[in-house]
Amino acid sequence: MEEEIKDRFEKIEKKLDNKHKDIWDKIQSLSGVLIPIAIAGVGWYYTNENSKSQLEAQRLNDENQFQIALVNSNVGQSELIKDFMQHLVSKDTATRNIAIEAILYAAPTPGKKIVEVLSRTGDKQTRLVAIDALANKRTDLISNLFSDQKQIRLIAANEIITNWTNDRLILSELLSRTKECISNSDSSPNCDDGVYNSFAVLPSFSKSLLLENKPIIVAIENNVPPNRTKTKKLANDLIKQL
């Protein structure tokens, strides 16, 4: 009886031992596959997070540099106004006309307000020059918004947001340029960036002006390629607000 029980225990132990060996063999065989996958996964995660950190650091640095440049620019504008005023009221037509054109670029914020006043209250010749200067400035801002240089696009976007969001004419020109880029299926970087920048600045315009142009904005949004996800999102968010 004891021998029989002993045999049974030995058989059970043998079976258990074989099962442990089978499990261990399977673990060893899988480790050859799982370890490289785990290493690759960790490597991908680290690289991805590191890239995100670097991009965010670069973005913050660019933004800080831009803000510093903006502050310095605003301080400089105030000083320039003093120099320009004597030329703007000059009796010499050529001097006055040059000053009207120049102040829009040298001192964008106060310059625009001054030229707008001249376009309404100056003599006939001064009004025409001021109106023409404002038109040229609109064209330049839109052109710069579609520039292939990032810093130029940022400066143009900031100036539009700061000074031109109640200007019906620049909104019309902006939408026309954006529509042209989309309609022609222009895939050049400056066109892609320009369309994105357009939808970035559009929310800053007065709602009444945007509502006047809602059909055009909706038509442009419908033609934004699906693969331009960031631009598509900006456009969708804008339309939801209207």
Residue, then its C-alpha position, 0 to 999 in steps of 0.5 A: m500500500e505504501e509503495e503504491i502511494k509512493d509511486r503515485f506521489e512520484k508520478i504527480e511530482k514528475k508531472l508537476d516538474n514537467k509542467h514547470k519545465d514546459i512553462w519555463d521553456k515557453i517563457q524563455s522562447l517568448s523572451g527572445v521576441l518580447i525583449p526586443i519589442a519592449i526595448a523598441g517601445v521604450g526607445w520610441y516613447y523616449t524619442n517621442e517625448n524628447s521630441k515633444s519637449q524640444l518642440e515645446a522649448q523651441r516654441l516658447n523661445d520663439e514666442n519669448q523672442f517675438q514678445i521682446a521684439l514687439v515690446n521694443s518695437n512699440v517703444g520705438q514707435s512712440e519715439l518715431i511719432k515725434d520725428f514724423m509729425q513735423h513732416l506730416v504737417s509740412k507744406d511741402t507736398a512731396t515731404r508730406n506724402i512720403a511721411i504718410e507712406a512711411i509712418l504706416y511702416a515705421a510706426p504701425t499702430p499709431g501710424k495707421k490711426i494718423v493716416e486714417v484721420l488724414s484720409r478723412t480730414g486732410d485736403k483732397q490731395t492728402r486724402l487721396v495719398a492717405i487712402d492709397a497708402l492704407a490700400n498699399k499697407r493692406t496688400d503688403l500685410i496680406s502678402n506677408l501673411f503668406s510669406d515663406q518666412k516664419q518671422i514675417r508671417l508672425i509680424a504680419a499676423n500680429e499687426i493685423i490682429t492689433n490694428w486691422t480687425n475692424d477693417r472691412l477691406i483687409l478682411s475682403e482681401l484676406l478671404s480673397r487670397t485664402k480662397e485663391c490658395i485653396s481653389n488653385s490647390d497650391s501646395s507650396p509651404n507659403c500657401d499652406d502656412g498662409v491659409y493656416n495663418s488666415f484662419a488664425v487671425l480671422p477670429s480676431f475680426s469683429k463678429s459683424l464683419l465675419l457674419e457678412n462674409k460667412p458664406i465665403i468662409v464656409a466655402i473656403e473651409n469646405n475646400v480645405p484638404p482633410n490632410r491639413t488637420k490643424t487648418k481644418k480645426l481652426a476653420n471649423d472652430l471659427i464657423k462654430q462661433l458664427 
